[in-house]
Amino acid sequence: MVPIERLGSGIPGLDEMLEGGFPIPSAILLGGEPGTGKTTLAVQSLFYGARQKEIGLYITAVSEPWWVIQKFLSQYDFYSQKLIEAGVVQFLDISEIENEEEILVKLMNNVKRIQPKRIIIDSINPIRSRLGDGEEYRELMYDLLSSLKGYGCVTMLICETSYSDLSKLSEAYLSDGIIILSYREIESSRKKYLEVLKMRGTDHTTGMRSVNISKKGLLVYPELR
């Protein structure tokens, strides 16, 4: 059996759940409700890779000024303005594009030019809203994820969704892995949790794990807390 090449996630506690990291190539759906830590997990992984001299590409589909995004990111210790200035972490805005073909062309032209090892699409919800959750959107996701795999990279798709709605999403079927982040009310307080629902080619750990988010980023505890 040929061993699967993997990228370390850069998230303490997560690689132990994934037999060492994300399979290469793969598309990972990071799902969850607002505020559960999806973007933190993805960007923390992106900067971890950048410190290993991997090019990272952050694609935003949300109409938001760059300074707002960078202000949010700069609160974390893993953020590095030097890596951005050096071009190791790059940003691409597709928030104004409303045509399936134009989105695909712009994304793939930049991937060919930059040759990133890790890609974040934050988030897929505005793209679905613009194109509609029909054949055009499903074709875009299929073509995009198939094309990206040809470049040997790990793509993280951020999606605002609830656990109960996952089965309705075409991305859930197209993705190689699904990581869901959630809130749970435990003893009158709401705590964050992470669960790996799917990871192709990986004997992944099942069940929820507690997570904590601090200035250092996201940490996955080895057991439920």
ZAPAFI-311784 format. One record per residue: residue in three letters; x, y, z of N, C-alpha, C in turn. Coordinates in steps of 0.001 Angstrom, whole numbers, plus 524288, in hexadecimal, padded with zeros to 5 digits. Example, Ala and Ser with C-alpha at 12.3 -4.5 7.8 and 13.67 -1.06 7.14 Angstrom:
// ZAPAFI-311784
Ala833867E9C681E788300C7EE6C81E78833907F31C81E78
Ser832327F73681BA8835667FBDC81BE4832648001E81EBE
This chain:
// ZAPAFI-311784
Met803417FB538000080000800008000080369804E680000
Val80246808827FC738054E80D567FC1E803828110780074
Pro8072B812E1803C58059A8166E808028039681B96805E8
Ile7FFBB81DC7808937FD76822C2806F4800D08273E808FE
Glu8024F82AC3805718053A82F67807138018883317809F4
Arg803818359680E0D80031838F68113B802DF83E278126E
Leu7FF9784212813538016784724815407FFC4847A581AF1
Gly8036B848E181E5E80205849F0823C37FE4584E8182401
Ser7FA2F84DFD827297F6378521D827647F82F8570582A18
Gly7FBE58566182DB27FDA285AE2830C37FA0085C1583545
Ile7F620858B68362B7F2638596883A717F3B18557A83EB3
Pro7F5768572D843447F6C68537B8476E7F22C84FE3848AE
Gly7F32884AD98488B7EF34846FF849C67EC3E844E68451A
Leu7EC58847A48409F7E94E845E983C197EC10841A583904
Asp7F1368421C8384A7F3FD83E37835307F3A3838C983796
Glu7F3508388A83CC67F2C88338083F687ED9C830E283DFE
Met7E9D2833FE83C5A7E4C0831EA83AB47E4C08304D834F8
Leu7E8D6831E98320F7E8D68314D82C577ED5B82DFF82A55
Glu7EF9D82AC582D977F41F8279D82C0A7F89B82AF582A08
Gly7F91B82FA482C287FD99832E482AD47FC73837DD827DE
Gly7F7AF8388E825E17F67983D68823287F2A083CA981EB2
Phe7F1FE840D281B977EE6E840B98171F7F0D483D9F81299
Pro7EDDB83A14810247EFE08375B80B817F0EF83B3880710
Ile7F4EB83A03803E97F64483D367FF607F550839FB7FA71
Pro7F24883BF67F6AD7EF29840C77F6E97E9E283FA17F972
Ser7E73E843A67FB367E20A842EB7FD757DF2F848147FDE5
Ala7DA07847987FE357D6A084C177FF457D3F184B0080472
Ile7D49B84E80808337D28E84DCB80D737CE50851D480E70
Leu7C99E8500280FAD7C55585383811067C5848549D816E2
Leu7C629859A08183D7C60A85B4D81DAF7C0B985DC481EAB
Gly7BD3C85AD3821207B7EE85CA2821E27B6D085E0E82789
Gly7B2CC861398283D7B143862B382D877AE57867DB82D81
Glu7ABFB86905831DC7A92286DE58326E7ACF48726783366
Pro7AB3487755832CD7AEAC87BD2833997B12987BC783908
Gly7B63887CFE839317B8F187D7C83E2B7BB1A8787F84066
Thr7BAD68743B83D7A7BCB286F3F83F977C28A86E5A83EAF
Gly7C5188718D83B6F7CAC28711F83ABC7CC8186F318356D
Lys7C91186F31831947CA6486D2D82C637CED987041829D8
Thr7CE4787563829A47D24A878A4827287D75A8787782A3C
Thr7D6FD8786B82F667DBAF8781B832A47DEBA8732A83166
Leu7DC0D86EBD8312B7DEA5869CC82FF57E15086A0882AA4
Ala7DE8386BED826B97E0A086C08821677E55886F9B820F3
Val7E4F287453823147E93B8781B822867EDE687680825D9
Gln7ECF28744182A567F1358723B82D927F44B86E1C82A8C
Ser7F18186AB1827CB7F40E866B98249A7F70F8693582012
Leu7F4CA86D4A81DBE7F75486FFE819627FC8D8725F81B07
Phe7FC968750481F7E80171877728215380558873618234A
Tyr8036386F0C82557806EA86AC2826D5809DB868DF82202
Gly807078680581DC78098786660818F680D5686A72816E3
Ala80BDA86F6B8175B80F41873A38157A8147A873A781855
Arg814548724381D498193A871F98204B81C9386D5281EA9
Gln81A278699981BEE81D1C86539819AB81EA38666281404
Lys81E2986B6F8128F81F8286D4680D4F81BB486B6580918
Glu816DA86A5880AA6812C686902806E980FB186DF080583
Ile80E8D86E9A8008C80B4B872F77FEEC805A2871E58008C
Gly8031F875CA802D47FDAA875488045F7FA5D87973801B5
Leu7F59987809800317F20D87BA37FD867ECEB87BF380085
Tyr7EB92880AC802287E6A6881B2804E07E2FE8845D80105
Ile7DEB9881B67FFB07DAE8883C17FBF87D61A885807FEF5
Thr7D4A888A6D7FE697D00B88C568011C7CB9A88D327FD39
Ala7C71188B317FEA77C26288BF97FB7C7BEB288FD37FE18
Val7C08489237802517BD5B895EA8054E7BF2689B6F8041B
Ser7BB7189EEA803187BCCB8A467802037BE6F8A70D80715
Glu7C37C8A6F3808167C5898A91D80CEE7CAE78AB7580BD1
Pro7CBFC8B03780D9F7D11A8B29F80C9C7D5938AF4B80EC9
Trp7DA1B8AF9080C0F7DEA08AC7980DC57E0408ADCF81350
Trp7DFE68B2D1814B67E1C68B44E819E27DE698B1ED81E28
Val7D96E8B0EE81CFD7D6018AE6B820D07D7A18A8BB82199
Ile7D8B18A60381D497DA5E8A08E81D977DF868A01C82083
Gln7E3438A38481F1C7E8628A3348219D7E8268A4DD82755
Lys7E4A38A870828A37E3FF8A9F582E1A7E2188A5528314C
Phe7DE6E8A25182F137DC8C89D99831B87E0FB899AB83265
Leu7E401898C882E3E7E82B894E282E7A7EC8E8966D83224
Ser7EDB189B778326E7F24389D44835727F1AD89C9B83B51
Gln7ED0889B2D83D287EC6489A57842C77EEF28954184490
Tyr7F046891E8840D57F28188CCE8422F7F87688CD1841C5
Asp7FAF1889B384516800A08895B8451D802BD886EF84019
Phe7FFAD8839783D7C8019B880FB838C9801C9884A583411
Tyr7FF2C8891E8345C7FF1888CD9830038047988F4C82F44
Ser8060D88FF982A6480B20892668293080A988960A82483
Gln80B2689B0D8257880AF989EDA8213D80FA689E2281D93
Lys8140189C5881FB3818AE89B7F81C82817C08974D8185F
Leu814E689332819CC813CD88F0F816038103689105811AE
Ile80CBB894A0813008094E896F380F0E80C7889A7380B70
Glu80FBB89DBC80DB5812F38A15280A99816C789E5B8071F
Ala81886899C1808ED81C2789694805D68195A8936C801A2
Gly814198938C801A58111D890C27FDB28106088AFF7FECB
Val811D38894C8037D8111C883C8804DC80B57882B1805F5
Val808A8886888084A802FC8865A808EB800AC88A8C80568
Gln7FD39888F1801DA7FAEF88CA17FE297F50088C9F7FE9B
Phe7F29B890E97FCF17ECF68919E7FD587EAA08927E7F7EA
Leu7E5DA890817F7357E30F891277F24C7DD548923D7F37F
Asp7DB41896687F12F7D5DA898047F2107D27C8967E7ED5E
Ile7CE888933E7EE4D7CAEC891CD7EA0F7C556893747EB6F
Ser7C4DA897057EF1E7BFB1898607F1307BC2489B0A7ED37
Glu7BE5F89D6B7E92C7BB268A0447E5657B9C789D0E7E094
Ile7BBD6898537E0227BAEE8952A7DB727B5EC892047DC1C
Glu7B27B892467D8457AD6C88FAE7D8BB7AC9288B837D499
Asn7B08788A6A7D1747B007886A27CD3C7B367881DA7CE6B
Glu7B13087D3B7CDBE7B3EB8785A7CEFE7B91F877EB7CC18
Glu7B8F6878F47C6FE7BDAF878537C3D17C1E487C367C572
Glu7C05E8811C7C6937C429885167C81F7C6A7883BD7CD63
Ile7C38B881AD7D1037C5AD880167D60D7C9C787BDA7D548
Leu7C878877DF7D2307CC0F873867D1557D10C875527CEA5
Val7D083878A27CAA87D51687A867C7C57D8AB87DB67CB59
Lys7D662881447CE677D9A2884837D1CE7DC66881427D5F0
Leu7D99887D9A7D8477DC0187A487DC417E06F8770A7D9F5
Met7DF6B8746F7D5A57E35B870EA7D3817E7FC873DF7D139
Asn7E71E8787F7CEF97EB8587BA27CD0D7EF2F87D1E7D181
Asn7ECEB87E7D7D6017F02487FEE7DA747F2CD87B357DCEB
Val7F02D876CC7DCF47F29E872097DEFD7F739870727DB8D
Lys7F68E870C27D6747FAE286F8B7D2DE7FF76873347D3B9
Arg7FE3C878357D4A28026287C217D5508052587B8A7DA87
Ile8022C87AA97DEB08045987AAB7E3FA80669875507E593
Gln803EC8711D7E3AE8054686BC57E526804FC86AF17EB1A
Pro8007F86C117ED778001186B7D7F3237FFB5865C37F4C8
Lys8016D864C27F98F800F385F897FBD07FC0085F1B7FF1B
Arg7FA5586393801447F57A863C1804507F22F8684880250
Ile7ED1C8673C801F37E96786B27800137E4CC86B65803CF
Ile7E3138702B804F77DE4B870F9807F67DA61873BF8046E
Ile7D580871E88045E7D140874D5801E87CD7C876578063B
Asp7CD2B87B62807527CA4487D6080BD17C65A8818B80A02
Ser7C17B88023809C07BF5E87AE480A5E7BC698797F80568
Ile7BA78874B5805257B7A387321800747B1F1874EF8008A
Asn7B013876A4805077AA9687852805647A93887CD4801B8
Pro7AC668810C801647AB158854D7FDC17AB2C8838F7F80E
Ile7AEA287FDF7F6BC7AECF87DE87F15B7A9C287B0D7F021
Arg7A808877CB7F3C47A326874F87F30379E8B878BB7F2A5
Ser79EAF87CDD7F5C679A71880B57F5AA79A258837F7F06D
Arg79EBA884BF7EE2C79ECE887867E93179D2D8840F7E4A2
Leu79EFF87F237E4B879DF387BA07E057798EE878877E102
Gly7971D878297E5E27929D874DB7E6EE7946686F497E7ED
Asp7918F86C877EB1C7931D867317EC80790FA8634E7E883
Gly792A5864217E391790BF860D27DF597952B85E807DC37
Glu7940B85D297D758797D385A7A7D40879CB185DBE7D318
Glu79C0A862ED7D25D7A091866507D15A7A46B8662B7D5E5
Tyr7A25E8667E7DA9C7A5C08666E7DF377A85C861207DFEE
Arg7A56585CED7DF377A7A3857AF7DFDF7ABE1856A17DBD3
Glu7AB06858827D7087AF09857DA7D2FC7B3FB85AE67D462
Leu7B34B85F9E7D6777B7D0862B67D80B7BAF485FDD7DC3D
Met7B84E85DEC7E0427BB0585B3D7E4827BDD18565A7E288
Tyr7BB2F853637DF2A7BD9384EA07DD167C26B84FEC7D9D8
Asp7C1DB853AE7D63B7C640855277D2DA7CABA857757D608
Leu7C96785ABB7D9DB7CD6785D4A7DCFB7D079859597E035
Leu7CDB78560C7E3127D068852577E67C7D37684E4D7E35F
Ser7D16A84CA47DEFA7D43C848F57DB9A7D93F84B6A7D981
Ser7D8D8850627D7DE7DD698531F7D5BA7E18B854067D9E9
Leu7DFDB8558E7DE977E399856AD7E2C07E6A1851D67E464
Lys7E41C84D5D7E44D7E6D5848877E5C27EB5C847647E213
Gly7EAD18492C7DD237EF00848657D9657F3EE84B607DABD
Tyr7F37E84F297DE4C7F80F8523E7DFE57FA618505D7E50F
Gly7F85884C0E7E7187FAA8849B47EBC37FA5084D0F7F097
Cys7F5E884FB67F1517F565853327F5D57F0EA851787F95A
Val7F0C1853B47FDFD7EC76852E98019F7E918857D380186
Thr7E4148572D800497E07585B8C800117DC9885B238048D
Met7DC2E85F59807997D87E85F8880BF17D3E68630380A79
Leu7CF42860AC80A3F7CA7C86377808DD7C78E864D080DDE
Ile7C727869CB80F167C45486B69813C37BE9386C0F81266
Cys7BB44869C0815A37B5AB869D18148F7B2A186A948199F
Glu7AF5A86E98819B37ABEC86F5881E2D7A73686BC381D8A
Thr7A6CF867FA820FE7A28F8642B820AE7A1EC86196825F9
Ser79D7985F48826D479C9185C3E82B8C79D818567C82A58
Tyr79E408537B82E5879F2784DDF82DAE79A9C84B6082ABA
Ser795E084CFE82BFC7913D84A998299D790B184BD9823CD
Asp793248501D821FB792B1851AE81C7B7970384F7A81905
Leu79AEC84CF981B5479F5884B098184979DB284757813EC
Ser799FB843EF8150E798648400881132795DC8427480C5B
Lys794488476B80CBA791C984A1180856795BE84CC9804C2
Leu79AA984D068066679E948500E8038E7A18784CAD7FFA8
Ser7A1D184E7D7FACA7A4D784BA47F6DC7AA9E84B7E7F84D
Glu7AC8A84F8A7FAFB7B20B84FB57FC867B37B84B3780024
Ala7AFB0849768033E7B0C384539806E67B20A8402980402
Tyr7AFB083F787FF727B0AD83ABF7FC5F7B59A83B4F7F90A
Leu7B6B38401A7F75A7BB36841027F3FF7C056841457F70D
Ser7C00F842A67FC027C4C4843507FF317C70383E0F800E4
Asp7CC2883DEE801777CEC9839378035B7CE63838BD80946
Gly7CDD483D3080BDE7CD7683D23811897C9808411881379
Ile7C73483FEC817EE7C3918439281A6C7C5098441682023
Ile7C604848EF821BD7C6EC84A20827407C2B184DEB828E4
Ile7BFCA84C8482CD57BB8184FD082EAB7BCDF8521883401
Leu7BC1F85733834927BCED859D4839967B7A685B9983B9D
Ser7B6EB85B34840BA7B1BF85C3D842D47B20585E5884863
Tyr7AD908607184A157ACC6861EF84F8A7A96185DC685219
Arg7AA6D85CA3856F77A7118594A85A0F7A66085BC485F6B
Glu7A1A385B64861707A0AC85D75866B27A1BF8592D86AAE
Ile7A5BC85A0986DCD7A75A8564E871D07A73A858FF8771C
Glu7A40F8571287A987A3B68594287FE37A2EC85F2C87FBE
Ser79F04860CE87CBD79D518664887C557A14B869E1879BE
Ser7A537867C2877117A8E586B07874237A9B2868A686EBE
Arg7AAAF86C0786AE67AB6586A33865867B1368698886474
Lys7B2A3864E48628A7B815863B4861667B894861FD85BB5
Lys7BD54862998599B7BE5B86151854237C06885BBC853AE
Tyr7BEBF8593684F667C069853DA84E697C1B185310848AB
Leu7C4F484F2B847A77C68F84DC7842567C5AA847F684190
Glu7C3E88469983CD27C3248411883B807C4CC8403A835D8
Val7C7D983C27834EC7C95583AA182F9B7C548836B282DBF
Leu7C1F88385382A217BDCA834F2828367BF9883171823C3
Lys7C34783366820A77C5258306A81C267CAA98321E81AD7
Met7CE0482E5D819657D33482F978176D7D50582AED81438
Arg7D49482B5A80F1A7D5D3826FC80BA47DB818254280C49
Gly7DC438201D80C3A7E18A81DFC80CAF7E3CF81E6E8121A
Thr7E08181F7E815F57E2618207581B447DF0481D8881F38
Asp7E19281ACF822B57DED681855827087DE6381C6A82B60
His7DADE8202282A957DAA6824A882E037D7E28236D83326
Thr7D936826748371A7D6B4825F583C2A7D11C827FE83BD7
Thr7CD7A8250E83DDF7C805826AE83DC27C66782902842FF
Gly7C20082B9F843017BFFF82DF0847D07C1B38339384877
Met7BEDD8367A84BA67BFFC83BFB84C8C7C4B583CAD8501D
Arg7C7A2840D484F157CBFA842628526C7CB3684814853F0
Ser7CC678495D858C07CC1284EC485A7E7D04F85200857E6
Val7CF1B856F0856C37D30A85A7A854A37D32385F85857DA
Asn7D79C86209857AF7D8358671785A347DAB886AD385653
Ile7D8D686FA3856327DB138739E852C27DD338780C85620
Ser7E23A879288556D7E4D687D558584D7E82E8806D85477
Lys7EB76883E1856787EF02886DC853127F2C08834685025
Lys7F3C887EB5852447F74387B0284FA37F4878783284B2B
Gly7EF5A8788E84AFE7EC67875FA846E97E8DD871CA8491E
Leu7E7B186DED845DD7E408869CD847567E7038650584939
Leu7E537862C084D787E78885E1E84FD47E34E85A0285071
Val7E4758552F84EC17E0CE850D484F627E29C84D77853F1
Tyr7DF3C84CBD857C57E0938498885C4F7E02B843B585ADA
Pro7E3438407385D617E35483ADD85C197DE66837F085D99
Glu7DB1D83A3F860D57D64A837B0862687D22283BCD86382
Leu7CD4683A15863D77C8EE83D98864D07C96F8400886A2D
Arg7C8818454486A677C8DF847F986F6E7C3D184AEE87085
